Amino acid sequence: MNIIITGASRGIGYELTKIFLAGEANHVIALSRNTVKLKRLAEESSGMIARNSRLDVLGFDLLNDDYRKVLIPFLTDRLGTVDILINNAGYLVNKDFEQLTDDDFDRIFNTNVKSVFKLTKELLPLFSGAAHIVNISSMGGVQGSAKFKGLSLYSASKGALNVLTECLAEELKEKNISVNALALGAVQTEMLAEAFPGYQAPLKPDKMAEFIMDFALNGHRFFNGKILPVSVSTP
Ligand SMILES: NC(=O)c1ccc[n+]([C@@H]2O[C@H](COP(=O)([O-])OP(=O)(O)OC[C@H]3O[C@@H](n4cnc5c(N)ncnc54)[C@H](OP(=O)(O)O)[C@@H]3O)[C@@H](O)[C@H]2O)c1
């Protein structure tokens, strides 16, 4: 399988990259801005890469770097076709509504929604016959779910991602590309610890990564255009 994982320098994306590499014949491209952490990921994974599997990392800023001049040539050269795209990179701000700024709005929506739009669009010629796009969303973006103070823009951005997922699934079904979103509950990552110091989530990122990998490999045979809550708690 040829797999692209965004947001691989830490948290869920980091664990997801490792777990895919432990499976046979998986070629993973891991993207994020922090090249030092990507190098650490490559070093840490090197001893556990399964037969015929391979990792390539690229320091790439989904908001500011050039998709056509940098990313697409890299992917075309290393990967050729794409079977699985996991749009995992995300940005969370925990701030009361009155304190939120225009810059917060732009960074949250650009990371959580616009980068998914841009990356998916640029990758369209590279997707293979039965490709699966998995968007990593949040319970906060699910209509009717419990909402939390401080997360208005983050949750709204994930709500937008959910609707984008539904619409993309409809538009891409003729190309045999499936698109689903996993609306995660709390996972104990640096993002969560920075936003909610002291809170203990019920799940560790490696466990969530196991589920996401399984879903990315198999879920498109059962789901398309679906927003699936993945949570053992509220949120
Ligand atoms: N943890 C939770 O409780 C939870 C709950 C629900 C949903 N989620 C979602 O799950 C996903 C992963 O969350 P996490 O907790 O693992 O977050 P995390 O630890 O903050 O990791 C986020 C990743 O996104 C990358 N990233 C952010 N902005 C980027 C940009 N402009 N260009 C490229 N990469 C960028 C970061 O790498 P660099 O800084 O190196 O670029 C990092 O690797 C996110 O979409 C998040 O919203 C998490």
PDBQT file of the ligand as one rigid body, heavy atoms in Angstrom, charges set to zero:
ROOT
HETATM    1  N1  LIG A 301      -5.621  14.413  20.661  1.00  0.00    +0.000 N 
HETATM    2  C1  LIG A 301      -6.941  14.484  20.727  1.00  0.00    +0.000 C 
HETATM    3  O1  LIG A 301      -7.550  14.402  21.810  1.00  0.00    +0.000 OA
HETATM    4  C2  LIG A 301      -7.755  14.633  19.475  1.00  0.00    +0.000 A 
HETATM    5  C3  LIG A 301      -9.159  14.533  19.573  1.00  0.00    +0.000 A 
HETATM    6  C4  LIG A 301      -9.902  14.680  18.439  1.00  0.00    +0.000 A 
HETATM    7  C5  LIG A 301      -9.297  14.902  17.201  1.00  0.00    +0.000 A 
HETATM    8  N2  LIG A 301      -7.938  14.999  17.142  1.00  0.00    +0.000 N 
HETATM    9  C6  LIG A 301      -7.337  15.260  15.821  1.00  0.00    +0.000 C 
HETATM   10  O2  LIG A 301      -6.361  14.271  15.568  1.00  0.00    +0.000 OA
HETATM   11  C7  LIG A 301      -5.329  14.818  14.725  1.00  0.00    +0.000 C 
HETATM   12  C8  LIG A 301      -3.975  14.565  15.379  1.00  0.00    +0.000 C 
HETATM   13  O3  LIG A 301      -4.006  15.154  16.667  1.00  0.00    +0.000 OA
HETATM   14  P1  LIG A 301      -2.816  15.057  17.713  1.00  0.00    +0.000 P 
HETATM   15  O4  LIG A 301      -3.442  15.154  19.048  1.00  0.00    +0.000 OA
HETATM   16  O5  LIG A 301      -1.922  13.931  17.374  1.00  0.00    +0.000 OA
HETATM   17  O6  LIG A 301      -2.123  16.472  17.407  1.00  0.00    +0.000 OA
HETATM   18  P2  LIG A 301      -0.618  16.986  17.564  1.00  0.00    +0.000 P 
HETATM   19  O7  LIG A 301       0.128  16.163  18.552  1.00  0.00    +0.000 OA
HETATM   20  O8  LIG A 301      -0.698  18.466  17.791  1.00  0.00    +0.000 OA
HETATM   21  O9  LIG A 301      -0.064  16.738  16.114  1.00  0.00    +0.000 OA
HETATM   22  C9  LIG A 301      -0.483  17.548  15.061  1.00  0.00    +0.000 C 
HETATM   23  C10 LIG A 301       0.408  17.313  13.876  1.00  0.00    +0.000 C 
HETATM   24  O10 LIG A 301      -0.003  18.202  12.831  1.00  0.00    +0.000 OA
HETATM   25  C11 LIG A 301       1.155  18.767  12.257  1.00  0.00    +0.000 C 
HETATM   26  N3  LIG A 301       0.847  20.072  11.672  1.00  0.00    +0.000 N 
HETATM   27  C12 LIG A 301       0.204  21.102  12.253  1.00  0.00    +0.000 A 
HETATM   28  N4  LIG A 301       0.171  22.161  11.420  1.00  0.00    +0.000 NA
HETATM   29  C13 LIG A 301       0.811  21.773  10.274  1.00  0.00    +0.000 A 
HETATM   30  C14 LIG A 301       1.115  22.419   9.044  1.00  0.00    +0.000 A 
HETATM   31  N5  LIG A 301       0.791  23.696   8.805  1.00  0.00    +0.000 N 
HETATM   32  N6  LIG A 301       1.779  21.729   8.084  1.00  0.00    +0.000 NA
HETATM   33  C15 LIG A 301       2.141  20.443   8.312  1.00  0.00    +0.000 A 
HETATM   34  N7  LIG A 301       1.889  19.781   9.453  1.00  0.00    +0.000 NA
HETATM   35  C16 LIG A 301       1.228  20.439  10.419  1.00  0.00    +0.000 A 
HETATM   36  C17 LIG A 301       2.146  18.871  13.414  1.00  0.00    +0.000 C 
HETATM   37  O11 LIG A 301       3.491  18.800  12.960  1.00  0.00    +0.000 OA
HETATM   38  P3  LIG A 301       4.510  20.018  12.821  1.00  0.00    +0.000 P 
HETATM   39  O12 LIG A 301       4.317  20.923  13.979  1.00  0.00    +0.000 OA
HETATM   40  O13 LIG A 301       5.831  19.320  12.768  1.00  0.00    +0.000 OA
HETATM   41  O14 LIG A 301       4.146  20.644  11.495  1.00  0.00    +0.000 OA
HETATM   42  C18 LIG A 301       1.864  17.580  14.180  1.00  0.00    +0.000 C 
HETATM   43  O15 LIG A 301       2.645  16.520  13.668  1.00  0.00    +0.000 OA
HETATM   44  C19 LIG A 301      -5.657  16.311  14.577  1.00  0.00    +0.000 C 
HETATM   45  O16 LIG A 301      -6.322  16.538  13.371  1.00  0.00    +0.000 OA
HETATM   46  C20 LIG A 301      -6.585  16.574  15.751  1.00  0.00    +0.000 C 
HETATM   47  O17 LIG A 301      -7.446  17.669  15.517  1.00  0.00    +0.000 OA
HETATM   48  C21 LIG A 301      -7.153  14.868  18.237  1.00  0.00    +0.000 A 
ENDROOT
TORSDOF 0
